[in-house]
């Protein structure tokens, strides 16, 4: 287990992202969602992440129901604030990527009152009396309110002992770096910006976090699927992958094949190798996907693979790579 920054909150090196069990892209049944969480537990995963945004609360309800079978002091749970749910007239939530009836709508709200109201609603859906970590969720277009009102509200929740750790989760590195430098967050969740296809977090975010002792949780290790199964039509950053990135991913896979490993194993190992990274968050919609991710995470990736990536210009020399040893979720 790894500690988040200076907090007492610990996370497993491999963690479970619950967006997929909120019907991201495709519908997932109740039993399948429960089985995915159970498989994560069986493989040693003890950190679970969700958000009201994921399936308009469906992810939180399903994750809370599945975790009810396990002792509360044996796992770490995070959710997010900044997108408050309000009742809606209905429709489908397909525009946001979630295949669910739109009984609610999302309202951007990083106010102190909105933060507390959102967290209270999340606890109701989860069926829990506390969460361990709360992240501000994608404040890209709401920076002023997030820094002026949202972050101080989280800091107060932490000081009151309502949550153990606080942070911000985003799909960019620049604003996360500002949070690392200008606030007292315990962790940041960086999705898709530190992968085998995109190392933009390597320039400022990861060095700044490491220097300040702030933990980084890496999400989107597969860049929405392209690094899991590179092919024309694959998804990258929640949309269709550009042809040049498909070609690059196929080159990466070719090197992995040559060294008798998989691109999935290499993608996870790369994310985990940086000393600022406390956990790698993987999204899974089934027990099979969870078991595969855990297997890939524990796999040995030969040192020659990393050497060839650098020789072929597929990986910057300054990016740290893992030692040639097996890993286990812990």
C-alpha positions in Angstrom: 0.0 0.0 0.0 1.2 3.5 -0.8 0.3 6.6 1.2 -1.3 9.7 -0.5 1.0 12.6 0.2 1.2 13.5 3.8 -2.2 12.0 4.7 -2.9 8.8 6.5 -4.8 7.5 3.5 -3.3 4.4 1.7 -4.0 3.1 -1.7 -3.1 -0.1 -3.6 -0.6 0.2 -6.4 -3.4 -0.9 -8.8 -6.8 0.6 -8.4 -10.3 0.2 -9.8 -12.0 3.0 -11.7 -15.8 2.6 -11.6 -16.8 4.7 -14.6 -17.3 1.6 -16.8 -19.8 0.1 -14.3 -21.8 3.3 -14.7 -22.5 2.3 -18.3 -19.7 4.2 -19.9 -20.0 3.6 -23.7 -22.0 0.4 -23.2 -24.6 -1.0 -20.7 -23.4 -3.2 -17.9 -25.8 -5.3 -15.9 -26.1 -5.1 -12.1 -24.6 -8.6 -11.6 -21.7 -8.0 -14.0 -20.9 -4.7 -12.2 -20.9 -6.6 -8.8 -18.7 -9.3 -10.2 -16.2 -6.8 -11.5 -15.8 -5.3 -8.1 -15.6 -8.7 -6.5 -12.8 -9.7 -8.9 -10.9 -6.5 -8.1 -11.1 -7.4 -4.4 -10.0 -11.0 -5.0 -6.9 -9.7 -6.9 -5.8 -7.5 -4.1 -7.1 -4.2 -5.3 -8.1 -2.0 -2.3 -8.6 1.4 -3.9 -11.8 2.2 -5.7 -12.7 5.5 -7.5 -16.0 6.8 -8.6 -17.9 10.1 -9.3 -21.5 11.4 -9.5 -20.8 12.1 -13.2 -20.4 8.4 -14.0 -23.8 7.3 -15.2 -25.6 10.1 -13.3 -24.9 8.4 -9.9 -25.2 4.8 -11.2 -21.5 4.1 -10.7 -21.7 5.3 -7.1 -24.8 3.2 -6.3 -23.3 0.0 -7.9 -19.9 0.5 -6.3 -21.3 1.1 -2.9 -23.6 -1.9 -3.1 -20.7 -4.2 -4.1 -18.3 -2.9 -1.4 -21.0 -3.4 1.3 -19.8 -7.1 1.4 -16.4 -6.0 2.6 -15.1 -4.4 5.8 -15.1 -0.6 5.5 -11.6 -0.3 7.1 -10.1 -2.6 4.5 -10.4 -0.4 1.4 -10.0 3.2 0.3 -12.8 5.0 -1.6 -12.7 8.2 -3.6 -15.4 10.2 -5.2 -15.5 13.7 -6.8 -17.3 17.0 -6.5 -17.9 20.0 -8.8 -20.6 18.3 -10.9 -23.8 18.4 -8.8 -26.8 16.3 -9.9 -30.2 17.8 -10.2 -33.5 16.2 -11.3 -34.2 16.3 -15.0 -37.2 15.8 -17.3 -35.6 12.7 -18.8 -34.0 11.6 -22.0 -30.8 9.6 -22.5 -27.3 10.5 -21.3 -25.6 9.3 -24.5 -24.0 12.7 -25.1 -21.8 12.3 -22.1 -20.9 8.7 -23.1 -23.0 7.0 -20.5 -25.9 4.7 -21.6 -28.4 5.6 -18.9 -31.8 7.3 -18.7 -31.1 11.0 -17.9 -33.3 11.3 -14.8 -30.8 13.9 -13.6 -28.6 16.5 -15.1 -25.2 17.7 -14.2 -24.7 21.3 -12.9 -21.2 22.7 -12.6 -20.8 23.9 -9.0 -17.5 24.4 -7.2 -19.0 26.6 -4.5 -18.5 25.6 -0.8 -22.2 24.8 -0.5 -22.2 22.8 -3.7 -19.2 20.8 -2.6 -20.9 19.8 0.7 -24.3 19.1 -1.0 -22.6 17.0 -3.7 -20.7 14.9 -1.1 -23.8 14.4 1.0 -25.6 13.0 -2.1 -22.7 10.8 -3.0 -22.7 9.3 0.5 -26.4 8.5 0.1 -25.9 6.8 -3.2 -22.9 4.9 -1.9 -24.7 3.9 1.3 -21.7 4.9 3.4 -21.0 7.4 6.1 -17.7 8.5 4.8 -15.3 8.5 1.8 -11.6 8.6 2.2 -10.6 10.9 -0.7 -12.5 13.7 -2.5 -11.3 15.2 -5.8 -12.4 18.4 -7.5 -13.7 17.0 -10.8 -12.5 18.6 -14.1 -12.5 22.3 -13.1 -10.9 23.3 -16.4 -13.4 26.0 -17.3 -14.1 26.9 -13.6 -10.6 27.6 -12.3 -11.5 30.8 -10.5 -14.3 29.3 -8.4 -12.4 26.0 -7.9 -9.4 27.8 -6.4 -11.4 30.5 -4.6 -14.2 28.3 -3.2 -13.9 24.7 -4.1 -10.4 24.0 -2.8 -10.9 25.8 0.6 -14.1 23.8 1.1 -12.2 20.6 0.6 -9.5 21.8 3.0 -12.2 22.5 5.6 -13.7 19.0 5.2 -10.2 17.5 5.7 -9.5 19.6 8.8 -12.9 18.6 10.2 -12.0 14.9 9.7 -14.8 14.4 7.2 -12.4 13.1 4.6 -8.8 11.9 4.9 -7.3 13.3 1.7 -8.2 15.8 -0.9 -7.1 16.6 -4.4 -8.1 17.3 -8.0 -8.8 15.0 -11.0 -8.4 16.2 -14.5 -7.5 15.2 -18.1 -4.7 17.8 -18.3 -1.4 18.4 -16.6 -1.2 22.2 -16.5 -3.8 23.1 -14.0 -3.0 20.1 -11.9 0.6 21.5 -11.7 -0.9 24.7 -10.3 -2.8 22.8 -7.7 0.4 21.0 -6.7 2.3 24.2 -6.4 -0.3 26.6 -5.0 -2.4 24.4 -2.6 -2.0 21.8 0.0 -3.6 18.9 -1.8 -2.6 15.4 -0.9 -2.9 13.9 -4.4 -3.9 14.7 -7.9 -5.6 12.3 -10.4 -4.1 12.8 -13.8 -6.0 11.0 -16.6 -4.4 10.2 -20.0 -1.5 12.6 -19.7 1.1 10.1 -18.6 1.0 7.1 -20.9 3.1 5.5 -23.6 1.4 7.8 -26.1 1.3 11.1 -24.1 4.0 12.1 -21.6 2.9 15.7 -21.2 2.7 15.3 -17.4 6.4 14.5 -17.3 7.5 18.0 -18.0 6.2 19.9 -14.9 3.4 18.0 -13.0 5.3 14.8 -12.0 8.6 16.6 -11.0 6.6 19.2 -9.0 4.5 16.6 -7.2 7.6 14.5 -6.4 9.4 17.5 -5.1 6.5 18.5 -2.8 5.7 15.0 -1.7 2.2 15.1 -3.3 1.0 11.8 -4.8 -0.2 11.3 -8.3 -2.8 8.8 -9.3 -2.6 7.9 -13.0 -5.8 7.2 -14.8 -6.3 6.5 -18.5 -3.2 4.3 -18.8 -4.7 2.9 -22.0 -5.8 6.3 -23.4 -9.5 5.2 -23.5 -8.6 1.9 -25.2 -6.1 2.6 -27.9 -3.2 1.1 -25.9 -5.3 -1.9 -24.9 -6.1 -2.9 -28.4 -4.6 -0.7 -31.1 -6.5 -0.8 -34.3 -8.3 1.5 -36.7 -11.5 2.7 -35.0 -10.1 2.3 -31.5 -10.9 5.0 -28.9 -8.4 7.6 -27.8 -9.3 10.2 -25.2 -13.0 9.3 -25.4 -13.3 9.7 -29.1 -12.1 8.0 -32.3 -8.3 7.8 -32.5 -6.4 9.8 -35.1 -4.7 7.6 -37.7 -1.2 8.8 -36.7 -1.8 7.7 -33.1 -3.1 4.4 -34.2 0.1 3.9 -36.2 2.2 4.8 -33.2 0.3 2.4 -31.0 0.8 -0.4 -33.5 4.5 0.3 -33.5 4.5 0.1 -29.7 2.6 -3.2 -29.9 5.1 -4.5 -32.5 8.0 -3.9 -30.1 6.1 -5.6 -27.3 5.4 -8.6 -29.4 9.1 -8.8 -30.3 10.0 -9.0 -26.6 7.3 -11.5 -25.7 5.3 -9.1 -23.6 2.0 -7.3 -24.2 1.3 -3.6 -24.8 -1.2 -3.6 -21.9 1.5 -4.8 -19.5 3.9 -2.2 -20.8 1.4 0.6 -20.6 0.6 -0.2 -16.9 4.2 -0.7 -16.0 5.2 2.6 -17.5 2.6 4.6 -15.5 3.6 2.9 -12.3 7.4 3.5 -12.7 7.5 7.2 -11.9 8.4 7.8 -8.2 5.6 10.4 -7.8 2.9 7.8 -8.8 1.1 6.1 -5.9 -1.5 4.2 -7.9 -2.5 3.3 -11.4 -6.3 3.5 -11.9 -7.8 1.1 -14.4 -11.4 1.1 -15.6 -13.1 -2.3 -16.1 -16.6 -3.4 -16.8 -16.3 -7.1 -16.1 -14.5 -9.6 -13.9 -12.6 -10.8 -17.0 -11.3 -7.3 -17.6 -10.3 -6.8 -14.0 -8.4 -10.1 -13.9 -6.6 -9.3 -17.1 -5.5 -5.9 -15.8 -4.3 -7.4 -12.6 -2.4 -10.1 -14.6 -0.9 -7.5 -16.9 0.1 -5.3 -14.0 2.0 -8.1 -12.3 3.7 -9.2 -15.5 7.4 -8.9 -16.2 8.3 -6.4 -19.0 11.9 -7.1 -20.3 14.4 -4.3 -20.0 15.1 -4.7 -23.7 11.6 -3.5 -24.5 12.3 -0.1 -23.0 15.7 0.1 -24.6 14.1 -0.5 -28.0 11.4 2.0 -27.5 14.0 4.7 -26.8 16.2 3.5 -29.7 13.2 3.8 -32.1 12.1 7.3 -30.7 8.9 5.9 -29.1 9.8 6.9 -25.6 11.7 10.0 -24.2 15.0 9.2 -22.5 14.0 11.2 -19.4 11.0 9.0 -18.7 11.7 6.5 -15.9 11.0 2.9 -16.7 10.4 0.0 -14.3 13.0 -2.4 -13.1 12.9 -5.8 -14.7 11.0 -7.5 -11.8 7.5 -8.8 -11.3 5.0 -6.6 -9.5 1.9 -7.5 -7.5 -1.1 -5.3 -6.6 -0.5 -4.3 -3.0 
